[in-house]
Amino acid sequence: MDMELLRAATVDGWRLALYFHEGSGDRRFPVLMVHGFGSNRYSMDAEKNYSVARAAVARGFAVYVLELRGAGLSLAPVPEESLEYNWGFGEYLDQDMPAAMELVLRHSGRDGLHGVGHSMGGMLFYALATRQLPVIKSIATIGAPLICELKL
């Protein structure tokens, strides 16, 4: 399956790798997939028979697989900074996710997207869901912790 490497620019100068797989159907919204901490795109797009991304493409979805800062082929503003790891969940949430979502919407020409996150990628979508962004139409998570306190 062919994929296209796109670059999402963050406010602080990172050029994030975003892999686009064109869907074969006419699904209304594309899917943005985000890996977990200490991982890269391969947790969402591995070999053909083990790829969540390719399974979604086979069902007609256009799929974008993000590599967060410090992962895979994402590029730091200064190459040496990619080894410093001076970022965390806040930068992923406030810089990487908006840059990726903006590029997905612009590239797809759609006004919304579905989110799929593995582990911390799912936690990023949980955090975005609390902001009630109208562009996020649905989220699905794989192995992402969610703690709820029930008061009876």
RANOR-V384876 format. One record per residue. RES is the residue in three letters. OMEGA is omega in radians with two decimals (NA if undefined). D_FIRST is the distance of its C-alpha to the first C-alpha in Angstrom with 2 decimals. Layout:
BEGIN
RES,OMEGA,D_FIRST / RES,OMEGA,D_FIRST
END
This chain:
BEGIN
MET,3.12,0.00 / ASP,3.03,3.78 / MET,-3.12,6.54 / GLU,3.09,10.21 / LEU,3.08,13.08 / LEU,3.11,16.05 / ARG,3.07,19.54 / ALA,-3.10,21.88 / ALA,3.08,25.49 / THR,3.13,27.94 / VAL,-3.11,31.66 / ASP,2.96,32.53 / GLY,3.05,30.25 / TRP,3.03,27.18 / ARG,-3.03,23.89 / LEU,3.07,21.38 / ALA,3.12,17.72 / LEU,-3.05,15.62 / TYR,-3.09,11.81 / PHE,3.02,10.64 / HIS,-3.13,7.77 / GLU,3.11,9.16 / GLY,-3.11,10.49 / SER,-3.10,11.37 / GLY,3.13,14.92 / ASP,3.07,17.82 / ARG,-3.02,18.37 / ARG,-3.07,21.20 / PHE,3.06,20.13 / PRO,3.13,17.00 / VAL,3.01,16.59 / LEU,3.14,17.43 / MET,-3.07,16.84 / VAL,-3.13,19.26 / HIS,3.12,19.83 / GLY,3.14,23.33 / PHE,3.10,26.02 / GLY,-3.10,25.55 / SER,3.09,21.81 / ASN,-3.05,18.66 / ARG,-3.05,15.12 / TYR,3.07,14.46 / SER,3.10,16.86 / MET,-3.05,14.54 / ASP,3.14,11.06 / ALA,3.09,11.82 / GLU,-3.05,10.64 / LYS,-3.06,8.68 / ASN,-3.08,12.17 / TYR,-3.03,13.62 / SER,3.05,11.47 / VAL,-3.14,13.36 / ALA,-3.10,10.84 / ARG,3.07,8.18 / ALA,3.11,11.39 / ALA,3.10,12.45 / VAL,3.14,9.50 / ALA,3.11,10.13 / ARG,3.00,13.67 / GLY,-3.11,13.29 / PHE,2.89,13.54 / ALA,-3.04,12.45 / VAL,3.06,12.00 / TYR,-3.14,13.44 / VAL,-3.08,13.84 / LEU,2.87,17.13 / GLU,-3.13,18.66 / LEU,3.12,22.38 / ARG,3.13,24.97 / GLY,-3.10,25.50 / ALA,3.00,22.07 / GLY,-3.07,19.24 / LEU,3.05,18.99 / SER,-3.00,21.32 / LEU,3.07,24.29 / ALA,3.09,27.95 / PRO,3.04,30.44 / VAL,-3.02,32.29 / PRO,-3.12,30.17 / GLU,-3.12,32.94 / GLU,-3.14,32.80 / SER,3.13,29.43 / LEU,-3.05,31.47 / GLU,-3.14,34.24 / TYR,3.13,32.61 / ASN,3.12,35.03 / TRP,3.13,33.06 / GLY,-3.06,32.47 / PHE,-3.14,31.62 / GLY,3.12,33.54 / GLU,3.07,31.49 / TYR,-3.06,28.20 / LEU,-2.99,29.67 / ASP,-3.13,31.59 / GLN,-3.06,29.54 / ASP,-3.08,25.91 / MET,3.11,25.25 / PRO,3.13,27.00 / ALA,3.14,25.26 / ALA,-3.12,21.77 / MET,3.11,22.84 / GLU,3.13,24.43 / LEU,3.12,21.37 / VAL,-3.13,19.19 / LEU,-3.14,22.01 / ARG,-3.09,22.55 / HIS,-3.09,18.97 / SER,-3.08,18.40 / GLY,-3.13,21.97 / ARG,-3.12,22.68 / ASP,3.12,25.73 / GLY,3.13,24.38 / LEU,2.99,21.63 / HIS,3.10,21.11 / GLY,3.03,21.23 / VAL,-3.12,19.93 / GLY,3.05,21.47 / HIS,3.07,21.87 / SER,-3.13,25.46 / MET,3.06,26.66 / GLY,3.06,23.72 / GLY,3.10,25.22 / MET,3.08,28.64 / LEU,3.10,27.62 / PHE,3.05,26.68 / TYR,-3.12,30.01 / ALA,3.10,31.86 / LEU,3.14,30.27 / ALA,3.12,31.19 / THR,3.11,34.81 / ARG,3.09,34.72 / GLN,3.12,33.91 / LEU,-3.10,31.54 / PRO,-3.14,31.02 / VAL,3.12,27.45 / ILE,-3.06,26.36 / LYS,3.08,26.16 / SER,3.01,25.42 / ILE,3.00,24.56 / ALA,-3.13,23.45 / THR,3.11,24.04 / ILE,3.10,23.34 / GLY,3.12,26.26 / ALA,-3.12,27.80 / PRO,3.07,31.60 / LEU,-3.12,33.62 / ILE,3.11,37.38 / CYS,3.07,39.58 / GLU,3.11,43.36 / LEU,3.08,45.14 / LYS,-3.12,48.74 / LEU,NA,50.82
END
